């Protein structure tokens, strides 16, 4: 997992994504945190175009790994008032 973390960190650095992505080695594996502002504008359910790009890149790094991948998430906690 340390090697995958190294590859992810290089991808994050090379693509200037440190404001939106970070990694951490945990006892049970590698955590890749995608910050909410990297995926959606606040109050929106529409993905930002660049979020699809780095999601595809993350997938390329994870697909060959034998370990299982767990995806968790949360909702935006900022109150909004929209017609949606």
C-alpha positions in Angstrom: 0.0 0.0 0.0 2.9 2.3 0.6 3.8 2.1 -3.1 0.3 2.9 -4.1 0.3 5.9 -1.7 3.5 7.1 -3.3 2.0 6.8 -6.8 -1.1 8.7 -5.7 0.9 11.4 -4.0 2.9 11.9 -7.1 -0.2 12.1 -9.2 -1.7 14.7 -6.8 1.5 16.8 -6.8 2.0 16.6 -10.6 -1.6 17.7 -11.2 -1.6 20.4 -8.5 -4.5 18.7 -6.7 -3.3 19.0 -3.1 -6.2 21.3 -2.4 -8.7 18.6 -3.4 -7.1 15.2 -2.7 -5.0 13.7 0.1 -3.8 10.3 1.1 -3.1 8.6 4.4 -1.9 5.1 5.3 -4.2 3.6 8.0 -4.0 0.3 9.9 -6.5 -1.2 7.5 -5.3 0.3 4.2 -4.8 3.4 2.2 -7.4 6.2 2.5 -7.8 8.5 -0.4 -9.8 11.6 0.7 -11.5 13.6 -2.1 -12.6 16.8 -0.5 -16.1 17.9 -1.3 -15.0 21.1 -3.1 -13.0 19.0 -5.5 -16.2 17.1 -6.6 -19.2 19.5 -6.5 -19.9 23.1 -6.0 -21.6 23.6 -2.7 -25.3 23.0 -3.0 -25.0 21.1 -6.3 -25.4 17.5 -7.3 -23.5 18.0 -10.6 -19.9 16.8 -10.7 -17.3 19.2 -11.7 -15.7 18.2 -15.1 -12.2 17.8 -13.6 -13.5 15.4 -10.9 -14.4 12.8 -13.5 -10.8 13.1 -14.8 -9.1 12.4 -11.5 -11.6 9.8 -10.5 -10.6 7.9 -13.7 -7.0 8.3 -12.8 -7.5 7.0 -9.3 -9.4 4.0 -10.7 -6.5 3.2 -13.1 -4.2 3.0 -10.0 -6.6 0.9 -8.0 -8.0 -1.6 -10.5 -4.9 -3.8 -10.6 -4.7 -4.1 -6.8 -5.9 -7.4 -5.2 -7.3 -5.5 -2.2 -10.9 -4.6 -2.0 -11.9 -1.0 -2.4 -14.4 0.6 0.0 -16.0 3.9 -1.0 -17.7 6.1 1.6 -19.1 9.5 1.5 -21.1 12.2 3.1 -23.5 15.0 2.2 -22.8 18.7 2.1 -23.6 20.1 5.6 -24.1 23.7 4.3 -27.8 24.6 4.3 -29.1 25.6 0.9 -32.4 26.8 -0.6 -32.7 25.8 -4.2 -35.6 24.7 -6.4 -34.1 21.1 -6.6 
